[in-house]
Amino acid sequence: MKPDEDIKVMSDRFTIIINELKSYGKTYPNEEVMRLNERVEEAKNEKKKVGVALKSTTTEDSESSEKVEKDKEMTMFARRFKKFIRSNRNRKFQKNEGIKVESIKENDSIICYKCKKLGHIKFDCPQ
């Protein structure tokens, strides 16, 4: 059976071939002709089954590969997090306020709002 051929066209072509063989003196009993027809149809159905099976297998493979990738990603995240916790176990968080106050204190052009003197702010005012 040709790939772009439907069953009716195939059986018509098959009948023409059988009739031409009869004209040359070769005869086939109806049972043998039917068996040949069945074999052709079974072969066509097998091709369809293989195609469907391959498609479903491909989908399952891609789903399992996505799952494997997600598992690897989570494993890497857990390792990195564990390493981070191990390296920062005894350290305390530092506030950034100390750095800002030091840079402000260095600037002598700051005027206190409370006493109107240079060099400090209201929070650090000696009065």
C-alpha positions in Angstrom: 0.0 0.0 0.0 1.3 3.4 -0.9 1.6 6.1 1.8 -0.9 8.5 0.3 -3.4 5.8 -0.8 -6.6 4.9 1.0 -8.0 1.3 1.3 -10.5 1.5 -1.6 -7.9 2.7 -4.1 -5.5 0.0 -2.8 -8.1 -2.8 -3.2 -9.0 -1.6 -6.7 -5.3 -1.6 -7.7 -4.9 -5.0 -6.1 -7.9 -6.4 -8.1 -6.4 -5.0 -11.3 -3.1 -6.8 -10.6 -4.9 -10.1 -9.8 -6.9 -9.8 -13.0 -3.8 -9.2 -15.1 -2.1 -12.2 -13.5 -5.2 -14.3 -14.4 -4.9 -13.1 -18.0 -1.3 -14.4 -18.1 -2.4 -17.8 -16.8 -1.6 -17.4 -13.1 -4.6 -18.0 -10.9 -5.0 -17.3 -7.2 -7.8 -18.8 -5.1 -10.1 -16.3 -3.3 -8.8 -17.5 0.0 -5.2 -16.6 -0.9 -6.2 -13.2 -2.2 -8.0 -12.5 1.0 -5.0 -13.6 3.1 -2.8 -11.2 1.0 -5.3 -8.4 1.6 -5.3 -9.1 5.4 -1.5 -9.1 5.5 -1.3 -5.7 3.8 -3.9 -4.2 6.2 -2.1 -5.7 9.2 1.2 -4.2 8.1 -0.5 -0.8 7.7 -2.0 -1.1 11.2 1.4 -2.1 12.7 2.9 1.1 11.3 0.2 3.1 13.0 0.7 1.3 16.3 4.5 1.9 16.2 3.9 5.6 15.5 1.6 6.0 18.5 3.9 4.1 20.8 6.9 6.2 19.8 4.9 9.4 20.5 3.8 8.4 23.9 7.3 7.2 24.8 8.8 10.6 23.8 6.3 12.4 26.0 7.1 10.2 29.0 10.8 10.7 28.5 10.5 14.5 28.4 8.4 14.5 31.5 10.9 12.3 33.4 13.8 14.4 32.2 12.1 17.6 33.4 11.6 15.9 36.8 15.3 14.8 36.9 16.4 18.4 36.1 14.2 19.8 38.9 15.6 17.2 41.3 19.1 18.2 40.4 18.3 21.9 40.8 16.8 21.3 44.3 19.8 19.3 45.3 22.2 22.0 44.2 20.2 24.6 46.1 20.2 22.5 49.3 24.0 22.1 49.0 24.6 25.8 48.6 22.3 26.7 51.4 23.9 24.1 53.7 27.4 25.6 52.8 26.1 29.1 53.5 24.7 28.2 56.9 28.0 26.3 57.8 30.2 29.3 56.9 28.0 31.9 58.7 27.2 29.8 61.8 28.8 32.0 64.5 28.5 35.4 62.8 25.9 37.9 63.8 24.2 40.2 61.4 25.8 43.7 61.2 23.8 46.8 61.0 24.7 49.5 58.4 23.9 52.4 60.8 27.4 52.6 62.2 28.9 53.1 58.7 26.5 56.0 57.9 27.1 57.8 61.2 30.8 57.7 60.8 30.6 59.2 57.3 28.4 62.0 58.6 30.7 62.8 61.6 33.6 63.3 59.3 31.7 66.1 57.5 32.4 69.4 59.5 29.8 71.4 57.6 26.9 69.7 59.4 24.9 72.0 61.7 23.0 70.8 64.8 19.3 71.6 64.7 19.1 71.9 68.4 22.1 74.1 69.4 23.0 75.5 65.9 26.7 74.5 66.2 28.9 72.8 63.6 30.2 69.3 63.6 27.3 67.2 65.1 23.6 66.4 64.7 20.7 66.7 67.1 21.0 63.0 68.2 24.7 63.5 69.2 24.1 67.0 70.7 26.0 67.5 74.1 23.4 69.8 75.4 
